[in-house]
Amino acid sequence: MHSSEKIIPLFFLQCLFCLSLTAGTNEFVASISVDVATPLGRISQNIYGQYLEHVQREDECIYPALWDTNSTFRDNSGLRTDVMAVARQLGTPVVRWPGGCFADVYHWRDGVGPQEKRPLRMNKHWGGEEPNHFGTDEFLNWCKQVGCSAYINVNLGTGTLNECLDWLSYCNATNQRVQFWGIGNETFAPWEAGNMDAPTYARTLAKWSAAVRVRDPRVKIMGVGSMSAENPEWDRAVLQAAGQNLDFLTIHAYGYSTGRKDEFEAVAFTPVYFEQRLRKMLRVIDEFAAQRANQEPIGIAMDEWNIRHYQGDQLNRKDPRTLQDAVFVAGVLNSMIRLSPRVAMANYVFLVNGNGVMLVNRDQIVTTPLFHVFQKYRECMTGHALSVTVNCPTTTPPLPQTHTPKHKPPPDFKISPQPWLDVTAALREDGKLSLAIVNRHPTATAKTVLKLPSGFIPSTSWTLSDADVFSANTFIQPDRLKPKLMETSSKPEWVCPPQSVTLLVCEKKLK
């Protein structure tokens, strides 16, 4: 313990916690201790990645949001320069394309060559027509202009190995344009084109990944892991057969909300479920580690995740992102930061429209609360993750809301008392210390004592909060919810509003 830290005895804190809870007040006392001496691991910036997919045309996730020859903002290839400019502001590190389920029905040659000669195809998974105007060259050009890495998912479902290898050569023959390559998508699932059982997929992945590695040894290869780590036997089969060639095992996880006023706690604590699933998959990966010839450990890529909005049993991709969604997203990011560097990539579904970080129509771009969260985490939560101890009141939350309203967490997930505050910390390359604090209490302010490493004091703060948890930015009210930025005092205390996300930047005092 450093002499410069302000110490409050644990017994005293516990008494304050009890008084706060029993009195029914709208505040509680907490303490946050940060240990700089034992970093957890380097935070991969790729956990702040995004996702694009050719889903239903009416959701406008590709056309006209990214590519539109009728837009006044188009460049010579039809890409919207205004959307690319805002994506640059977001600081997107990596983007996955062309899906998802669409990847397993997509033939890349349909989307190259002169635009006027590209075939019009039926979208065999999502329905409707696919004009193939936004293809490989458009995607790579888009990534180059945005300043992000490309992650391509190949067609394992209805494609061939030669088709995959030709696509790899098309992209990487002259230079290293695409580093990340996924082989298959949810291949275990009955809804997926070309779905397979575990032994069949494992053998297929072993063959394809070996061939990809020979064609271009520089690439990073993704193998399909089980949905939300619910089937460890699938994951073991994949690792045993193909683990020598893999760099990542993928996992997909989803939360949901229905707009009920009483569901905030269930949504806010759903990231606890995400973290448990990530840890479960890591245990399976660790079982295989001793057999791996390559000493570089296999990482997790959570290359699909989001919080869906439902009206009854109907998925609603048009519903705007809310403060509640932002609290959920910040909680998931905190979970991945705690597991650094083992969780090495993630891709939020979607970047544009359809549950998106950005809302785009033909004339307007709206930055949602999720945009602000991703942007600030990308800026502040870098470097090495640090151990954090939080002392505050706890609650036993409702069961997490996962996948769909009809889906329940698997039997191996057990809910336990959880602290109202969810906190991570990072020691940055510039020497500054950042804290990400999520107050998951719907009504109570957290009066927090900060126990920081010697010499550090808060210098600036960023807070996203509102009295209405369903507040959102829309085309009508584009700036309804914006973060509050301020310089802070040097006192080792901080107040976090209810249902809020706060990022604190701390600097060493000048002598």
N, C-alpha and C positions, 0 to 999 in steps of 0.2 A: 504494500500500500504506500503510495507516495505521500509525503508530508503535506504537499500543497492541496491535496484533495479535501473536500468538505465531507466529514464523516457524520452520518446519522446512525445511531445504533439500530440494529435489525429489530430488536424488541420494540423500540419506539415506533419504527415504521409500521410494524405489524399492528400495533395499537391504533395508529392513525388509519390504517386500512380498515380495521374493524369498525371504528367510529364512523368512517365515511359510509360504509355499507349499511350499518344498522340505522344510521340517522336518515338514510334515504336522500342524502344531499345530491346535488348535481356536479360533484367533483370527487376525485379520489387522489390519493398521494402515491407517488411511485418513485423509484430510483433506478437509474440506468448506469451500469458500470462497464467500462470498455477496457479490455486487456490488449495492449499493443504489443506485448512481449511474445505472444504465441499466435501468430496469424494462422488463419484456417487454410488459406490458399488463394492463389491469384484468381480474380474475378474475370471470367471470359466476357468480353464485350458482346460476343455473339448471342448471349442470352437475351439481348434486347432486339433480336431479329424479328422480321415480319414475314408475311405470307400473301401470295396471290394465287387465285384459282379461277378458272373459267367455269363458274357456276351458272345458274339461271340468268339469262340476259337481263331480266327485269331488275335483278339486284345490282346491276351496273358496277360490278367489281373490276371489269376490264374495259368494256365499251359502254359509254364514251368517257369513262373516268380517267383511263390511261391513254387510250388511243382514240382519236376523233379527228377525221380530216375536215369536219365542218367547224371545228373550234377555231376561234381567232387566236388561240394560244398555241396552235400546233406548230411543230417543226417540220422539216422537209419530209420526214418519214411518218408523220401523223401523230407523234408522241406529244402529249400536252406538257409544255414547258412550265406552266404555272403549277401543275401538280408535282412535277419533278423538283421545282424550287422549294416547295413546302416540305417534301420528303427529305431534301438536303438539310433543312432546318431541324427536322426531327433527329437527324444523325443516325439513320438506319444503318446498322452494320452489315446485315446479310438478309437476303430475301429468297424464300423458297417459291419455286414455280415449276411446272404449270398446275400443280395440285399435289396431293389429294387424289380423291377418287377419279378426277378427270385425267390424271397422269396415266392411269392404266387403260385408258381408251384413246390416248393421244398419240398420233404418229407425226413425229417432228418434221418430216419432209413436207407435210401439208402446209407448214408455216414458214417456208423459206422460198427465196426466189422473188420474182416480180410480183407485186401485190395483185395486179390484175389477173394473174395466172393461177393464183392459189385457189384450191377447190373449196366450195361451200360444203360443209359436212354437218351431219346431225350430231349433236352432243349426246352420245350414247349413254352417258350416266345421268346428267342433269336435265336432259331434254332441251328442245329448241335447236337453233342453228348456230354453228360456229363458223365464222367467216375466215378464220386463220390470219387475220390482219396483224394481230399481235403474236408474233412467233419468236423463234430463237434470236434472230438478229435484233429485233425490236426490244426483247427482254434484256439482252446483253448491252445494248446501247443505252437503255433506260438505267440499268445498274451503273454503267460507267458515268453517266451524267449525274446521277444521284450520289455517287461515291460509295457504293456498297458492294459487297461480294455477292456473287450469284450462287445459288444452290438449285441444281436441276434434279428433278425426280424423273427417272426413266420409266418407260412403259414395260413393266414386267407382265401385266395382265393379258394384253392382247398383242404385245410386241415380241420381237425376237432378240437374241443376243447380238446378232450381227447389226440389227438396227440400233441397239444401244451403243455398240462400239463405233459405229459410223457417226453417231451423234457426238460421242466423245471426241472423235478425231476432227469433226467439223468445228467444234468449239476450241479445241486445244492443240491443233496441229502446228500452228505457228508460234503460239506463246501460251502462257498459263492464264487462260481467261476464266475458266470455271474450276474451282478447287473442290467444291462439295458436290457429291453425286449420291443420290438415294436409289436403292434397288428395291422397288416394290412399295406399296402403300396399303396398310391394313390388310395384308394378304391373307390373314386368318379369317376374314369376315365374309359372311354369305352375301353381303351387298356388293362386294368388290369383284370387278372383272378379273377372272383368272385366279380366284381364291384357292388356296391350297391348305392341306393339313401341315402340321409342324415338320414331319420328316421330309415331305416333298419340297416345301419351301426351303428348308435347311440345305438340301442337296442342290437345289436350283441356285440359291444364293452363293453357295460355295463355288459353283461353276462360273457364275457371272462375275462375282467379285474377283476371282483369280484372273479372269480374262481382262477385266477393267484394270487391274493392277499391272498386268503385263503391258497393256496398251499405253498406260500413262502412270508410272510409279509415283508421280507427285500428288495425285488426287487423294482426297479424304472420302471414304466410303461409308454410307449409312446402311445398316441392316434393320429390318422391321422387327421391333420388339412387340410384346403383347400389349393390348389395350389397357392403359392404366396399370400395367404390371399385374394384371389379374390372372395371368397364366404363366407362372414361372417355368413350367415344363416346356412351353413354346420357346421362352428365352434361352433355356439351357440347350435345347436342340439346335437353335440358331448359332449359339456360341461354339458348341462342340464341333459343328460342321464347318462353319465359315469364320469363326472368331479370329483366326490368324490373319485374315485379310481386312477385318473391319476396324474402323476408327471410331464409329459411333453405333450405339444401339438406340433406336428411336422409341419414343413413348408418346401417346396422345392422351390428353386429359381435358375435360370440359366441366365447367360449372354452368349454372343456369339461374335465371330469376323469372318471376311471373308478374312482377309489379305489385305484389301484395305488400301492404304496409308493415306486416308483422314478420317479414322474412329477412330483415337486414342482418340479424345475427347469424342466421344459417348461411347467408352469402358471405359475410365478412370472415367467417371461420372456415369456409371451404378450402382456402389455401393450406390449412392444416392437413386436410386429406391429400392434397397434391404432394405435399412434402413427404407424407408417409408412403405414397406410391413411389416417389423417386428413390427414397431410401430402400424400399423393398427391391427395386430393380438393381440398385447398386450392390446389394448383398449377393444377388445372382451373378453379377459381373465379377465380384470379388472371388466367388467360388472358382471362376475360370482363370483368374489372373495368373496363377502359378503355371498353367499349361501354355501360356501365351509366349511365343518365341520373341515377339517384339515387346520390348520393355515399356514402350509407351502405352499407358493404360487406355482401355476403351472408355470413352465418355458417353454420357447420355445426351441425346438431342431430343428435347420435347418439341418436335417440329410441327405439332398442332396443339394449340390450347387457346381457349377463350372462355367468355361467359356469355352463353346464349340467352336470348329473351324469348319467352314463350307466352302465347295467349291461349290458355287452355293447353291442348296438346299440339298446337300449331307453332312451329318455329317462325319467328318474325325477325328477319334480317334488316328490316327498315327502321326498327325502333332505335332511337338515338342512345348513345352511351351516356351513362349517368354518373353522379358522384359515387353511388353504391358500387358501380362497376369499377371505378377508379380505386376504391378501397380494396376490392377483390384483387385487381391487377397488381397493386403495390404489395399485397400479401404474398402473391405468387412469386414476384420478383425477389422478395425477401427470402423466400424458401430456397430459391435457386442460388442466391448469394451465400447463404449458409452452407450450401453444398459445393461451393467452389473448391477446386476447378472441375469436380467430377461431373457436374451438369455444365456442359461446354457449349451448348447451343439451344436456342428456343425460337419458335416462330409463331407469333400471335396471328390468329385468324380473325379478321383480314386487315391488311393495311388500309385499304380504301373501300368504303361502303361495306354493306353486309356485316354488321357488328364492328365496323371499322374504326380505326384510330383517326382516320380523316373522313369527313363527309364531303362528297364532290358531286355537283351537278354541272350542267354545261357552262354556267356563268360564275360559280361560287365554290370556294373551298372553306370548310369549317373545321377548325381544330377542336376535337372533342376533349373531355377531361383525360381520356387515355393518352392522347397526344402529349399533354403536359406532363403526365406521369412518366411516360417512356423517355421523353426528352430530358427531364431533370435527372432521372436515374442514370441515363447514359452519360450525362455530364458529371454527376457527383459520385456515383457508386462505381468507382474504378480502382485499380490497384489491387491490394490484398484485403480480403475479408478478415475481420477481427472477431474474436470471441466477445460476446455481450452477455451480461447478467442483468435480468430485469426482475425487480421486486415490485409487485403491484397486486391488487385484488385479482382473483380469477373467477371464471364462470365455467359451467359445463354447458357448452353451446348445443343447439339442436343438431341433428344429423346434417352433414354437409349436403348441398344440392348439386348433384353431379350428373352430367350427360343430359338427361331429359327428366321431366316431371314423373315419368313412370319408372325411372331407374333408381335403385337404392344402392348405397355403398356396399361392397362385398362383405361377407361375414367376417373376414379377417381384419376389417377396420373397426377399431374400438375407440369411441370418443372418450376423452378424459378432460379434467379441468384444464382450462387454458387461460393465460394472462390476457387481460384486456389490451395491453400494449404488445405489439409485435415490432421488434427492433433489430436492425442490422447496422454494422459499422464497417467502414473501409478506410484504410490508410492509403492515400493517393500518391502517385509518383511525384507530385509537386510538394509533398510534405504535409498537405492539409489532411484533416480527418473529417469524414462525412458520416452522419447518422441518418438513417431512414426510419421514421417512427410512424407506425400506423395505430391510431386509436380506434379500436373496434367497438368501443362503447357507443350506443346510439344516442345517449343523452348526457353523459358525464364528461366534464373536462378533466384532463390528467395534469395535476400539478407535479412536475417531475424534477427531481434532483439529479443532476448530471455529475457522475464521477468519472472524469476524463483523465487520460494520462497526463503526467506532470507537464505543466506549461501550456496546455491547450485550453483555449476559451472559445465559445461560440462567436462567430463574426457575422454570418449572414444566415437568414432563414428563408424557407420557401414553404408555404402552406396552402393546401387545397382543402377547403371545407365549405359547408353551407348548412343552413338549418333544414333545408329540404334535401333528403338523401336521393331523391329522384330528379334533382336539378340537372339540366343538360344543355349543351350548346346545339342549336339547330340553325337551319337556314333563316328562320325568322328572328331568332335571338342567338347570333353566333358567339357573343361574348357573355352569355349568361353566367358561366362559371369559369373564373380565371384564378390562377394561383396568386397569392399575396407574397410579395418579396419585401424584405426589410433587413436593415442592419440590426444586430442584436446588442444587448448589454453584455458586459463581461461577467455577470453573475452566473454561478453554476446551477441555475434553475431554468426550467422551461415549461411553458403551459401549452398543452396540445388540446385543441377543441375536440368535441365529440365527433365521431364519424369523419375522421380527417386523415390526411397524409401530410407529414412534415419531413422536410430534409434540412438538416442543419449542417453548415460548414464551419469547422473549428480550425483556428490557427494558433500557432505558438506565440505567446506574448513576447514582445520585443523587450530586451533587457535595457 
